[in-house]
Amino acid sequence: MAVQDKRVPAEISSVSAGDMGLKIGVKYGKEKERMGFIPIIGWATVGNYQAAGTHAFTPVIKGPDNIPMLASKETVKGFAGVFPANAIVDDLFAADPDERPV
């Protein structure tokens, strides 16, 4: 039996361009020992954000095949949050969430 994707499609009401000085952090690798950043290309307002597993105002990134996609824990494997554009890799591994830049 095939596993069905149970994610609810996001109801996007508006999209704005620009990164607002932010980027998303991603942890990857077998043990999530590698890390990096993905630039934000815009922001979307999501009407059904709770059902879609995201936030009301969600970053948009270039996904596979350069197709824009929402960036959240539900859509990006290893999503580690939103960081300032000048964040460094060490910021991804701050032990205490209060030490994270955003």
PDB file as gemmi writes it, atoms N, CA and C in Angstrom:
CRYST1    1.000    1.000    1.000  90.00  90.00  90.00 P 1                      
ATOM      1  N   MET A   1       0.844  -1.179   0.000  1.00  0.00           N  
ATOM      2  CA  MET A   1       0.000   0.000   0.000  1.00  0.00           C  
ATOM      3  C   MET A   1       0.891   1.244   0.000  1.00  0.00           C  
ATOM      4  N   ALA A   2       0.599   2.182  -0.861  1.00  0.00           N  
ATOM      5  CA  ALA A   2       1.385   3.412  -0.963  1.00  0.00           C  
ATOM      6  C   ALA A   2       1.026   4.364   0.170  1.00  0.00           C  
ATOM      7  N   VAL A   3       2.022   5.083   0.655  1.00  0.00           N  
ATOM      8  CA  VAL A   3       1.801   6.081   1.692  1.00  0.00           C  
ATOM      9  C   VAL A   3       1.341   7.359   1.028  1.00  0.00           C  
ATOM     10  N   GLN A   4       0.256   7.933   1.526  1.00  0.00           N  
ATOM     11  CA  GLN A   4      -0.266   9.165   0.948  1.00  0.00           C  
ATOM     12  C   GLN A   4       0.256  10.365   1.713  1.00  0.00           C  
ATOM     13  N   ASP A   5       0.508  11.431   0.978  1.00  0.00           N  
ATOM     14  CA  ASP A   5       0.949  12.682   1.585  1.00  0.00           C  
ATOM     15  C   ASP A   5      -0.260  13.324   2.250  1.00  0.00           C  
ATOM     16  N   LYS A   6      -0.191  13.535   3.568  1.00  0.00           N  
ATOM     17  CA  LYS A   6      -1.328  14.080   4.310  1.00  0.00           C  
ATOM     18  C   LYS A   6      -1.234  15.583   4.538  1.00  0.00           C  
ATOM     19  N   ARG A   7      -0.235  16.225   3.921  1.00  0.00           N  
ATOM     20  CA  ARG A   7      -0.127  17.673   4.079  1.00  0.00           C  
ATOM     21  C   ARG A   7      -1.301  18.374   3.415  1.00  0.00           C  
ATOM     22  N   VAL A   8      -1.745  19.431   4.028  1.00  0.00           N  
ATOM     23  CA  VAL A   8      -2.823  20.246   3.483  1.00  0.00           C  
ATOM     24  C   VAL A   8      -2.187  21.344   2.634  1.00  0.00           C  
ATOM     25  N   PRO A   9      -2.672  21.550   1.398  1.00  0.00           N  
ATOM     26  CA  PRO A   9      -2.099  22.630   0.586  1.00  0.00           C  
ATOM     27  C   PRO A   9      -2.303  23.985   1.258  1.00  0.00           C  
ATOM     28  N   ALA A  10      -1.298  24.828   1.167  1.00  0.00           N  
ATOM     29  CA  ALA A  10      -1.373  26.163   1.767  1.00  0.00           C  
ATOM     30  C   ALA A  10      -2.250  27.072   0.922  1.00  0.00           C  
ATOM     31  N   GLU A  11      -3.080  27.848   1.585  1.00  0.00           N  
ATOM     32  CA  GLU A  11      -3.909  28.844   0.912  1.00  0.00           C  
ATOM     33  C   GLU A  11      -3.177  30.179   0.999  1.00  0.00           C  
ATOM     34  N   ILE A  12      -2.448  30.506  -0.050  1.00  0.00           N  
ATOM     35  CA  ILE A  12      -1.623  31.717  -0.059  1.00  0.00           C  
ATOM     36  C   ILE A  12      -2.450  32.890  -0.558  1.00  0.00           C  
ATOM     37  N   SER A  13      -2.510  33.958   0.258  1.00  0.00           N  
ATOM     38  CA  SER A  13      -3.311  35.115  -0.128  1.00  0.00           C  
ATOM     39  C   SER A  13      -2.473  36.241  -0.722  1.00  0.00           C  
ATOM     40  N   SER A  14      -1.187  36.289  -0.403  1.00  0.00           N  
ATOM     41  CA  SER A  14      -0.340  37.317  -1.006  1.00  0.00           C  
ATOM     42  C   SER A  14       1.124  36.899  -0.895  1.00  0.00           C  
ATOM     43  N   VAL A  15       1.929  37.442  -1.790  1.00  0.00           N  
ATOM     44  CA  VAL A  15       3.363  37.163  -1.792  1.00  0.00           C  
ATOM     45  C   VAL A  15       4.085  38.490  -1.960  1.00  0.00           C  
ATOM     46  N   SER A  16       5.151  38.683  -1.184  1.00  0.00           N  
ATOM     47  CA  SER A  16       5.960  39.887  -1.335  1.00  0.00           C  
ATOM     48  C   SER A  16       7.399  39.492  -1.605  1.00  0.00           C  
ATOM     49  N   ALA A  17       8.068  40.285  -2.415  1.00  0.00           N  
ATOM     50  CA  ALA A  17       9.460  39.993  -2.776  1.00  0.00           C  
ATOM     51  C   ALA A  17      10.406  40.496  -1.695  1.00  0.00           C  
ATOM     52  N   GLY A  18      11.613  39.950  -1.697  1.00  0.00           N  
ATOM     53  CA  GLY A  18      12.647  40.413  -0.771  1.00  0.00           C  
ATOM     54  C   GLY A  18      12.856  39.473   0.384  1.00  0.00           C  
ATOM     55  N   ASP A  19      14.061  39.556   0.968  1.00  0.00           N  
ATOM     56  CA  ASP A  19      14.404  38.629   2.054  1.00  0.00           C  
ATOM     57  C   ASP A  19      14.288  39.251   3.439  1.00  0.00           C  
ATOM     58  N   MET A  20      14.034  40.553   3.535  1.00  0.00           N  
ATOM     59  CA  MET A  20      13.938  41.272   4.812  1.00  0.00           C  
ATOM     60  C   MET A  20      15.198  41.082   5.650  1.00  0.00           C  
ATOM     61  N   GLY A  21      16.334  40.860   4.991  1.00  0.00           N  
ATOM     62  CA  GLY A  21      17.595  40.695   5.704  1.00  0.00           C  
ATOM     63  C   GLY A  21      17.726  39.362   6.416  1.00  0.00           C  
ATOM     64  N   LEU A  22      16.997  38.349   5.947  1.00  0.00           N  
ATOM     65  CA  LEU A  22      16.994  37.050   6.604  1.00  0.00           C  
ATOM     66  C   LEU A  22      17.288  35.921   5.616  1.00  0.00           C  
ATOM     67  N   LYS A  23      17.599  34.736   6.146  1.00  0.00           N  
ATOM     68  CA  LYS A  23      17.786  33.514   5.363  1.00  0.00           C  
ATOM     69  C   LYS A  23      17.393  32.347   6.253  1.00  0.00           C  
ATOM     70  N   ILE A  24      17.162  31.175   5.655  1.00  0.00           N  
ATOM     71  CA  ILE A  24      16.813  30.031   6.502  1.00  0.00           C  
ATOM     72  C   ILE A  24      18.026  29.144   6.715  1.00  0.00           C  
ATOM     73  N   GLY A  25      18.076  28.528   7.876  1.00  0.00           N  
ATOM     74  CA  GLY A  25      19.143  27.592   8.197  1.00  0.00           C  
ATOM     75  C   GLY A  25      18.648  26.168   8.006  1.00  0.00           C  
ATOM     76  N   VAL A  26      19.539  25.304   7.527  1.00  0.00           N  
ATOM     77  CA  VAL A  26      19.185  23.908   7.278  1.00  0.00           C  
ATOM     78  C   VAL A  26      20.297  23.013   7.804  1.00  0.00           C  
ATOM     79  N   LYS A  27      19.913  21.960   8.531  1.00  0.00           N  
ATOM     80  CA  LYS A  27      20.865  20.945   8.983  1.00  0.00           C  
ATOM     81  C   LYS A  27      20.626  19.710   8.133  1.00  0.00           C  
ATOM     82  N   TYR A  28      21.713  19.074   7.687  1.00  0.00           N  
ATOM     83  CA  TYR A  28      21.562  17.907   6.826  1.00  0.00           C  
ATOM     84  C   TYR A  28      22.692  16.924   7.069  1.00  0.00           C  
ATOM     85  N   GLY A  29      22.653  15.803   6.373  1.00  0.00           N  
ATOM     86  CA  GLY A  29      23.625  14.739   6.591  1.00  0.00           C  
ATOM     87  C   GLY A  29      23.012  13.651   7.450  1.00  0.00           C  
ATOM     88  N   LYS A  30      23.701  12.534   7.532  1.00  0.00           N  
ATOM     89  CA  LYS A  30      23.189  11.379   8.258  1.00  0.00           C  
ATOM     90  C   LYS A  30      22.848  11.706   9.713  1.00  0.00           C  
ATOM     91  N   GLU A  31      23.713  12.432  10.375  1.00  0.00           N  
ATOM     92  CA  GLU A  31      23.513  12.787  11.786  1.00  0.00           C  
ATOM     93  C   GLU A  31      23.177  14.269  11.963  1.00  0.00           C  
ATOM     94  N   LYS A  32      22.761  14.917  10.900  1.00  0.00           N  
ATOM     95  CA  LYS A  32      22.487  16.367  10.907  1.00  0.00           C  
ATOM     96  C   LYS A  32      23.731  17.135  11.352  1.00  0.00           C  
ATOM     97  N   GLU A  33      24.914  16.595  10.953  1.00  0.00           N  
ATOM     98  CA  GLU A  33      26.187  17.205  11.340  1.00  0.00           C  
ATOM     99  C   GLU A  33      26.625  18.294  10.375  1.00  0.00           C  
ATOM    100  N   ARG A  34      25.983  18.399   9.249  1.00  0.00           N  
ATOM    101  CA  ARG A  34      26.334  19.429   8.273  1.00  0.00           C  
ATOM    102  C   ARG A  34      25.256  20.506   8.308  1.00  0.00           C  
ATOM    103  N   MET A  35      25.631  21.704   7.912  1.00  0.00           N  
ATOM    104  CA  MET A  35      24.665  22.788   7.973  1.00  0.00           C  
ATOM    105  C   MET A  35      24.953  23.812   6.896  1.00  0.00           C  
ATOM    106  N   GLY A  36      23.956  24.603   6.612  1.00  0.00           N  
ATOM    107  CA  GLY A  36      24.111  25.648   5.615  1.00  0.00           C  
ATOM    108  C   GLY A  36      22.900  26.558   5.625  1.00  0.00           C  
ATOM    109  N   PHE A  37      22.883  27.474   4.698  1.00  0.00           N  
ATOM    110  CA  PHE A  37      21.802  28.449   4.615  1.00  0.00           C  
ATOM    111  C   PHE A  37      21.217  28.458   3.214  1.00  0.00           C  
ATOM    112  N   ILE A  38      19.945  28.800   3.121  1.00  0.00           N  
ATOM    113  CA  ILE A  38      19.262  28.950   1.846  1.00  0.00           C  
ATOM    114  C   ILE A  38      18.690  30.364   1.808  1.00  0.00           C  
ATOM    115  N   PRO A  39      18.925  31.100   0.716  1.00  0.00           N  
ATOM    116  CA  PRO A  39      18.396  32.463   0.650  1.00  0.00           C  
ATOM    117  C   PRO A  39      16.867  32.476   0.544  1.00  0.00           C  
ATOM    118  N   ILE A  40      16.272  33.480   1.132  1.00  0.00           N  
ATOM    119  CA  ILE A  40      14.833  33.702   1.037  1.00  0.00           C  
ATOM    120  C   ILE A  40      14.598  34.610  -0.174  1.00  0.00           C  
ATOM    121  N   ILE A  41      13.622  34.234  -1.027  1.00  0.00           N  
ATOM    122  CA  ILE A  41      13.343  35.060  -2.207  1.00  0.00           C  
ATOM    123  C   ILE A  41      12.068  35.884  -2.051  1.00  0.00           C  
ATOM    124  N   GLY A  42      11.283  35.596  -1.020  1.00  0.00           N  
ATOM    125  CA  GLY A  42      10.058  36.348  -0.778  1.00  0.00           C  
ATOM    126  C   GLY A  42       9.342  35.824   0.453  1.00  0.00           C  
ATOM    127  N   TRP A  43       8.177  36.385   0.714  1.00  0.00           N  
ATOM    128  CA  TRP A  43       7.370  35.995   1.872  1.00  0.00           C  
ATOM    129  C   TRP A  43       5.926  35.816   1.430  1.00  0.00           C  
ATOM    130  N   ALA A  44       5.241  34.816   1.993  1.00  0.00           N  
ATOM    131  CA  ALA A  44       3.845  34.544   1.646  1.00  0.00           C  
ATOM    132  C   ALA A  44       2.973  34.646   2.887  1.00  0.00           C  
ATOM    133  N   THR A  45       1.775  35.175   2.702  1.00  0.00           N  
ATOM    134  CA  THR A  45       0.767  35.173   3.747  1.00  0.00           C  
ATOM    135  C   THR A  45      -0.094  33.934   3.520  1.00  0.00           C  
ATOM    136  N   VAL A  46      -0.151  33.064   4.523  1.00  0.00           N  
ATOM    137  CA  VAL A  46      -0.856  31.783   4.392  1.00  0.00           C  
ATOM    138  C   VAL A  46      -2.106  31.821   5.261  1.00  0.00           C  
ATOM    139  N   GLY A  47      -3.265  31.710   4.625  1.00  0.00           N  
ATOM    140  CA  GLY A  47      -4.538  31.785   5.347  1.00  0.00           C  
ATOM    141  C   GLY A  47      -4.782  30.612   6.267  1.00  0.00           C  
ATOM    142  N   ASN A  48      -4.472  29.410   5.819  1.00  0.00           N  
ATOM    143  CA  ASN A  48      -4.714  28.201   6.629  1.00  0.00           C  
ATOM    144  C   ASN A  48      -3.400  27.673   7.207  1.00  0.00           C  
ATOM    145  N   TYR A  49      -2.599  28.559   7.746  1.00  0.00           N  
ATOM    146  CA  TYR A  49      -1.244  28.204   8.173  1.00  0.00           C  
ATOM    147  C   TYR A  49      -1.189  27.061   9.183  1.00  0.00           C  
ATOM    148  N   GLN A  50      -2.137  26.967  10.088  1.00  0.00           N  
ATOM    149  CA  GLN A  50      -2.087  25.884  11.078  1.00  0.00           C  
ATOM    150  C   GLN A  50      -2.305  24.526  10.410  1.00  0.00           C  
ATOM    151  N   ALA A  51      -3.292  24.420   9.548  1.00  0.00           N  
ATOM    152  CA  ALA A  51      -3.563  23.158   8.851  1.00  0.00           C  
ATOM    153  C   ALA A  51      -2.436  22.802   7.894  1.00  0.00           C  
ATOM    154  N   ALA A  52      -1.784  23.833   7.306  1.00  0.00           N  
ATOM    155  CA  ALA A  52      -0.703  23.596   6.347  1.00  0.00           C  
ATOM    156  C   ALA A  52       0.636  23.338   7.036  1.00  0.00           C  
ATOM    157  N   GLY A  53       0.702  23.494   8.363  1.00  0.00           N  
ATOM    158  CA  GLY A  53       1.928  23.220   9.112  1.00  0.00           C  
ATOM    159  C   GLY A  53       2.990  24.280   8.939  1.00  0.00           C  
ATOM    160  N   THR A  54       2.584  25.526   8.851  1.00  0.00           N  
ATOM    161  CA  THR A  54       3.538  26.618   8.673  1.00  0.00           C  
ATOM    162  C   THR A  54       3.121  27.794   9.542  1.00  0.00           C  
ATOM    163  N   HIS A  55       3.608  28.978   9.238  1.00  0.00           N  
ATOM    164  CA  HIS A  55       3.242  30.192   9.968  1.00  0.00           C  
ATOM    165  C   HIS A  55       2.401  31.088   9.067  1.00  0.00           C  
ATOM    166  N   ALA A  56       1.729  32.064   9.653  1.00  0.00           N  
ATOM    167  CA  ALA A  56       0.893  32.969   8.863  1.00  0.00           C  
ATOM    168  C   ALA A  56       1.727  33.754   7.845  1.00  0.00           C  
ATOM    169  N   PHE A  57       2.935  34.120   8.210  1.00  0.00           N  
ATOM    170  CA  PHE A  57       3.850  34.839   7.320  1.00  0.00           C  
ATOM    171  C   PHE A  57       5.071  33.944   7.164  1.00  0.00           C  
ATOM    172  N   THR A  58       5.217  33.324   6.010  1.00  0.00           N  
ATOM    173  CA  THR A  58       6.190  32.255   5.803  1.00  0.00           C  
ATOM    174  C   THR A  58       7.194  32.608   4.713  1.00  0.00           C  
ATOM    175  N   PRO A  59       8.488  32.302   4.927  1.00  0.00           N  
ATOM    176  CA  PRO A  59       9.479  32.563   3.881  1.00  0.00           C  
ATOM    177  C   PRO A  59       9.257  31.678   2.648  1.00  0.00           C  
ATOM    178  N   VAL A  60       9.611  32.216   1.504  1.00  0.00           N  
ATOM    179  CA  VAL A  60       9.554  31.478   0.241  1.00  0.00           C  
ATOM    180  C   VAL A  60      10.987  31.318  -0.257  1.00  0.00           C  
ATOM    181  N   ILE A  61      11.344  30.093  -0.657  1.00  0.00           N  
ATOM    182  CA  ILE A  61      12.678  29.810  -1.177  1.00  0.00           C  
ATOM    183  C   ILE A  61      12.553  29.163  -2.556  1.00  0.00           C  
ATOM    184  N   LYS A  62      13.670  29.065  -3.259  1.00  0.00           N  
ATOM    185  CA  LYS A  62      13.686  28.304  -4.507  1.00  0.00           C  
ATOM    186  C   LYS A  62      13.793  26.832  -4.139  1.00  0.00           C  
ATOM    187  N   GLY A  63      12.836  26.051  -4.583  1.00  0.00           N  
ATOM    188  CA  GLY A  63      12.834  24.629  -4.305  1.00  0.00           C  
ATOM    189  C   GLY A  63      13.428  23.848  -5.464  1.00  0.00           C  
ATOM    190  N   PRO A  64      13.137  22.550  -5.509  1.00  0.00           N  
ATOM    191  CA  PRO A  64      13.624  21.727  -6.620  1.00  0.00           C  
ATOM    192  C   PRO A  64      13.185  22.317  -7.958  1.00  0.00           C  
ATOM    193  N   ASP A  65      14.050  22.239  -8.922  1.00  0.00           N  
ATOM    194  CA  ASP A  65      13.785  22.774 -10.268  1.00  0.00           C  
ATOM    195  C   ASP A  65      13.486  24.271 -10.257  1.00  0.00           C  
ATOM    196  N   ASN A  66      13.996  24.990  -9.239  1.00  0.00           N  
ATOM    197  CA  ASN A  66      13.813  26.444  -9.117  1.00  0.00           C  
ATOM    198  C   ASN A  66      12.359  26.868  -9.001  1.00  0.00           C  
ATOM    199  N   ILE A  67      11.506  25.985  -8.502  1.00  0.00           N  
ATOM    200  CA  ILE A  67      10.096  26.313  -8.283  1.00  0.00           C  
ATOM    201  C   ILE A  67       9.970  26.875  -6.868  1.00  0.00           C  
ATOM    202  N   PRO A  68       9.358  28.056  -6.711  1.00  0.00           N  
ATOM    203  CA  PRO A  68       9.202  28.628  -5.366  1.00  0.00           C  
ATOM    204  C   PRO A  68       8.402  27.703  -4.451  1.00  0.00           C  
ATOM    205  N   MET A  69       8.842  27.636  -3.194  1.00  0.00           N  
ATOM    206  CA  MET A  69       8.138  26.819  -2.204  1.00  0.00           C  
ATOM    207  C   MET A  69       8.204  27.484  -0.840  1.00  0.00           C  
ATOM    208  N   LEU A  70       7.221  27.170   0.003  1.00  0.00           N  
ATOM    209  CA  LEU A  70       7.220  27.682   1.369  1.00  0.00           C  
ATOM    210  C   LEU A  70       8.299  26.968   2.164  1.00  0.00           C  
ATOM    211  N   ALA A  71       8.960  27.691   3.053  1.00  0.00           N  
ATOM    212  CA  ALA A  71      10.017  27.115   3.881  1.00  0.00           C  
ATOM    213  C   ALA A  71       9.508  26.962   5.319  1.00  0.00           C  
ATOM    214  N   SER A  72       9.346  25.707   5.738  1.00  0.00           N  
ATOM    215  CA  SER A  72       8.925  25.405   7.110  1.00  0.00           C  
ATOM    216  C   SER A  72       9.428  24.004   7.457  1.00  0.00           C  
ATOM    217  N   LYS A  73       9.219  23.588   8.694  1.00  0.00           N  
ATOM    218  CA  LYS A  73       9.626  22.240   9.106  1.00  0.00           C  
ATOM    219  C   LYS A  73       8.879  21.178   8.302  1.00  0.00           C  
ATOM    220  N   GLU A  74       7.684  21.509   7.843  1.00  0.00           N  
ATOM    221  CA  GLU A  74       6.877  20.559   7.076  1.00  0.00           C  
ATOM    222  C   GLU A  74       7.380  20.398   5.646  1.00  0.00           C  
ATOM    223  N   THR A  75       8.015  21.426   5.099  1.00  0.00           N  
ATOM    224  CA  THR A  75       8.370  21.402   3.675  1.00  0.00           C  
ATOM    225  C   THR A  75       9.861  21.269   3.390  1.00  0.00           C  
ATOM    226  N   VAL A  76      10.720  21.613   4.354  1.00  0.00           N  
ATOM    227  CA  VAL A  76      12.166  21.582   4.138  1.00  0.00           C  
ATOM    228  C   VAL A  76      12.800  20.642   5.164  1.00  0.00           C  
ATOM    229  N   LYS A  77      13.391  19.552   4.682  1.00  0.00           N  
ATOM    230  CA  LYS A  77      14.070  18.610   5.578  1.00  0.00           C  
ATOM    231  C   LYS A  77      15.209  19.320   6.296  1.00  0.00           C  
ATOM    232  N   GLY A  78      15.271  19.193   7.606  1.00  0.00           N  
ATOM    233  CA  GLY A  78      16.351  19.796   8.379  1.00  0.00           C  
ATOM    234  C   GLY A  78      16.175  21.276   8.649  1.00  0.00           C  
ATOM    235  N   PHE A  79      14.988  21.824   8.404  1.00  0.00           N  
ATOM    236  CA  PHE A  79      14.729  23.248   8.636  1.00  0.00           C  
ATOM    237  C   PHE A  79      15.114  23.607  10.065  1.00  0.00           C  
ATOM    238  N   ALA A  80      15.955  24.621  10.218  1.00  0.00           N  
ATOM    239  CA  ALA A  80      16.434  25.006  11.546  1.00  0.00           C  
ATOM    240  C   ALA A  80      15.965  26.390  11.966  1.00  0.00           C  
ATOM    241  N   GLY A  81      15.195  27.061  11.135  1.00  0.00           N  
ATOM    242  CA  GLY A  81      14.679  28.369  11.497  1.00  0.00           C  
ATOM    243  C   GLY A  81      15.149  29.465  10.567  1.00  0.00           C  
ATOM    244  N   VAL A  82      14.773  30.687  10.937  1.00  0.00           N  
ATOM    245  CA  VAL A  82      15.120  31.874  10.170  1.00  0.00           C  
ATOM    246  C   VAL A  82      16.244  32.606  10.885  1.00  0.00           C  
ATOM    247  N   PHE A  83      17.231  33.061  10.127  1.00  0.00           N  
ATOM    248  CA  PHE A  83      18.417  33.703  10.681  1.00  0.00           C  
ATOM    249  C   PHE A  83      18.697  35.011   9.951  1.00  0.00           C  
ATOM    250  N   PRO A  84      19.407  35.945  10.597  1.00  0.00           N  
ATOM    251  CA  PRO A  84      19.801  37.175   9.921  1.00  0.00           C  
ATOM    252  C   PRO A  84      20.730  36.857   8.746  1.00  0.00           C  
ATOM    253  N   ALA A  85      20.733  37.725   7.755  1.00  0.00           N  
ATOM    254  CA  ALA A  85      21.562  37.519   6.563  1.00  0.00           C  
ATOM    255  C   ALA A  85      23.042  37.376   6.914  1.00  0.00           C  
ATOM    256  N   ASN A  86      23.491  37.977   8.025  1.00  0.00           N  
ATOM    257  CA  ASN A  86      24.905  37.896   8.396  1.00  0.00           C  
ATOM    258  C   ASN A  86      25.201  36.763   9.387  1.00  0.00           C  
ATOM    259  N   ALA A  87      24.255  35.856   9.599  1.00  0.00           N  
ATOM    260  CA  ALA A  87      24.475  34.736  10.525  1.00  0.00           C  
ATOM    261  C   ALA A  87      25.568  33.822   9.986  1.00  0.00           C  
ATOM    262  N   ILE A  88      26.236  33.148  10.909  1.00  0.00           N  
ATOM    263  CA  ILE A  88      27.280  32.196  10.531  1.00  0.00           C  
ATOM    264  C   ILE A  88      26.826  30.794  10.936  1.00  0.00           C  
ATOM    265  N   VAL A  89      27.512  29.784  10.442  1.00  0.00           N  
ATOM    266  CA  VAL A  89      27.133  28.399  10.681  1.00  0.00           C  
ATOM    267  C   VAL A  89      27.040  28.080  12.172  1.00  0.00           C  
ATOM    268  N   ASP A  90      27.894  28.645  12.994  1.00  0.00           N  
ATOM    269  CA  ASP A  90      27.846  28.372  14.442  1.00  0.00           C  
ATOM    270  C   ASP A  90      26.500  28.759  15.048  1.00  0.00           C  
ATOM    271  N   ASP A  91      25.817  29.735  14.453  1.00  0.00           N  
ATOM    272  CA  ASP A  91      24.515  30.151  14.968  1.00  0.00           C  
ATOM    273  C   ASP A  91      23.477  29.035  14.851  1.00  0.00           C  
ATOM    274  N   LEU A  92      23.660  28.129  13.913  1.00  0.00           N  
ATOM    275  CA  LEU A  92      22.727  27.013  13.743  1.00  0.00           C  
ATOM    276  C   LEU A  92      22.786  26.040  14.910  1.00  0.00           C  
ATOM    277  N   PHE A  93      23.907  26.018  15.620  1.00  0.00           N  
ATOM    278  CA  PHE A  93      24.102  25.038  16.678  1.00  0.00           C  
ATOM    279  C   PHE A  93      24.125  25.652  18.079  1.00  0.00           C  
ATOM    280  N   ALA A  94      23.584  26.847  18.227  1.00  0.00           N  
ATOM    281  CA  ALA A  94      23.505  27.452  19.555  1.00  0.00           C  
ATOM    282  C   ALA A  94      22.681  26.529  20.450  1.00  0.00           C  
ATOM    283  N   ALA A  95      23.255  26.094  21.558  1.00  0.00           N  
ATOM    284  CA  ALA A  95      22.598  25.129  22.444  1.00  0.00           C  
ATOM    285  C   ALA A  95      21.322  25.707  23.043  1.00  0.00           C  
ATOM    286  N   ASP A  96      21.381  26.932  23.476  1.00  0.00           N  
ATOM    287  CA  ASP A  96      20.251  27.583  24.111  1.00  0.00           C  
ATOM    288  C   ASP A  96      19.500  28.402  23.059  1.00  0.00           C  
ATOM    289  N   PRO A  97      18.185  28.152  22.867  1.00  0.00           N  
ATOM    290  CA  PRO A  97      17.439  28.919  21.869  1.00  0.00           C  
ATOM    291  C   PRO A  97      17.542  30.433  22.074  1.00  0.00           C  
ATOM    292  N   ASP A  98      17.771  30.870  23.321  1.00  0.00           N  
ATOM    293  CA  ASP A  98      17.917  32.300  23.583  1.00  0.00           C  
ATOM    294  C   ASP A  98      19.203  32.877  23.002  1.00  0.00           C  
ATOM    295  N   GLU A  99      20.173  32.013  22.680  1.00  0.00           N  
ATOM    296  CA  GLU A  99      21.427  32.466  22.101  1.00  0.00           C  
ATOM    297  C   GLU A  99      21.368  32.587  20.584  1.00  0.00           C  
ATOM    298  N   ARG A 100      20.280  32.072  19.994  1.00  0.00           N  
ATOM    299  CA  ARG A 100      20.130  32.156  18.546  1.00  0.00           C  
ATOM    300  C   ARG A 100      19.849  33.590  18.132  1.00  0.00           C  
ATOM    301  N   PRO A 101      20.314  34.001  16.965  1.00  0.00           N  
ATOM    302  CA  PRO A 101      20.158  35.390  16.556  1.00  0.00           C  
ATOM    303  C   PRO A 101      18.708  35.807  16.275  1.00  0.00           C  
ATOM    304  N   VAL A 102      17.833  34.881  15.915  1.00  0.00           N  
ATOM    305  CA  VAL A 102      16.423  35.240  15.643  1.00  0.00           C  
ATOM    306  C   VAL A 102      15.536  34.288  16.410  1.00  0.00           C  
TER     307      VAL A 102                                                      
END                                                                             
